[in-house]
């Protein structure tokens, strides 16, 4: 039995109705109504159930045996000197009947964190990997996967095998990256050019680090201070290159 003065919440026809309880708990009267937004509906819907089923069938069985720990739609693990993140990001355009999502990948290197005075976290957010290493969408790292995934109550059996294949391919790449040095030898290295200067620097190749900054800053030709390699030296913590700027 509810406590005296408690409120009960009920969903009626797409509207949340909150009712206040009299002290005798026998009578209720409406207090306010709040329209349910698209996001609220999608979070408690058939499409969200399908999304959770996809993670259960296609993502968790691949990543959990490799040491990843799941939290909501995020998976984290430490491999050597790197914390790896796989994130399934639900699109704001999702509805109760159709949910779209993206797959984001992040690498947080301990050594890069120390360069930039960032905390070494065992569970960084995917977007926090920008300052700790690299982040990218799955389709830029693994061939032949869609930019956007869509799940609906009726297509889980169709999408699940495709998603499993994509996550398995990703896991093979992630298994090869346990340090800055390993990342330098990986094929992803040439795709993430903004990070390369830090990697070269940490490996003692200061000339390549500087040349990477010079080349990278040229794309911001009309945008100061981003067009200045010296600005990047300071932002990326490459103090031994300061005399070149």
Secondary structure, DSSP 8 states (H G I E B T S, - for coil): ---TT-EEEEEETTEEEEEEE-TTSS-EEEEEEEE--HHHHHTTSHHHHHHHHHIIIIIHHHHGGGT-EEETTEEEEEETTEEEEEEEEE-TT--SS-EEEEEEEEEEEHHHHHHTT----SS--GGGGGTTEEEEEHHHHSTT--SSEEE-TT-HHHHHHHHHHHHHHHHHHHHT-SSHHHHHHSGGGGG-HHHHHHHHHHTT-HHHHHHHHHHHHGGGTTSTTTT-HHHHHHHTT-GGGGGG-
